[in-house]
Amino acid sequence: MPTDNPSPSERSETFPPGAAVRLNSALPYLKTADPMPMLRPPDLVDPGETGVVVECRALGVRAVRFRRGTFLVEEGRLSPAPLEKQDPG
């Protein structure tokens, strides 16, 4: 019987490591992706800011590297973004 819900393996491929993503909306707080996570204020990452997925965690959570740190973000709060090219000089 077909379902509209993707399987866990299909969901995990939505934003694989190395994918560029954009934060859809402001978060109430940020949780660091450190071995001992800490809560941080939400103003460290602006809504619409682009980051790169560095790790896939359980339950659709991604560790995303933004300009001011690496934080855990639920996959539903992310959207695909083009990789920004940096000047070599």
LINQUITA-V274926 format. One record per residue. RES is the residue in one small letter. SS is DSSP state (~ for helix, > for strand, _ for the rest). PSI is psi in whole degrees, -180 to 180 (999 if undefined). D_FIRST is the distance of its C-alpha to the first C-alpha in whole Angstrom. Layout:
RES,SS,PSI,D_FIRST + RES,SS,PSI,D_FIRST
//
This chain:
m,_,119,0 + p,_,145,4 + t,_,159,7 + d,_,-14,10 + n,_,129,12 + p,_,153,13 + s,_,162,13 + p,~,-36,17 + s,~,-34,18 + e,~,-39,17 + r,~,-39,19 + s,~,-19,22 + e,_,-4,23 + t,_,-49,23 + f,_,81,27 + p,_,165,28 + p,_,136,31 + g,_,-11,34 + a,_,139,32 + a,>,132,34 + v,>,160,33 + r,>,138,34 + l,>,123,34 + n,_,-42,33 + s,_,166,35 + a,_,145,38 + l,_,152,37 + p,_,-27,39 + y,_,166,40 + l,>,144,39 + k,>,124,38 + t,>,157,40 + a,_,22,38 + d,_,162,41 + p,_,-33,41 + m,_,88,42 + p,_,147,41 + m,_,151,43 + l,>,138,42 + r,>,159,44 + p,_,149,45 + p,~,-16,42 + d,~,3,45 + l,~,-23,45 + v,_,122,42 + d,_,147,42 + p,_,136,39 + g,_,-6,38 + e,_,143,40 + t,>,140,38 + g,>,-179,37 + v,>,132,36 + v,>,127,33 + v,>,-18,35 + e,>,145,32 + c,>,128,29 + r,_,177,29 + a,~,156,26 + l,~,36,24 + g,~,25,24 + v,>,139,28 + r,>,140,30 + a,>,117,34 + v,>,129,35 + r,>,113,39 + f,>,179,41 + r,_,-23,44 + r,_,19,45 + g,>,174,43 + t,>,124,40 + f,>,156,38 + l,>,127,34 + v,>,136,32 + e,>,141,28 + e,~,-33,26 + g,~,-19,26 + r,~,5,29 + l,>,152,30 + s,>,157,29 + p,>,147,30 + a,_,148,34 + p,_,145,36 + l,_,132,38 + e,_,131,42 + k,_,135,44 + q,_,144,47 + d,_,134,51 + p,_,-16,52 + g,_,999,55
//
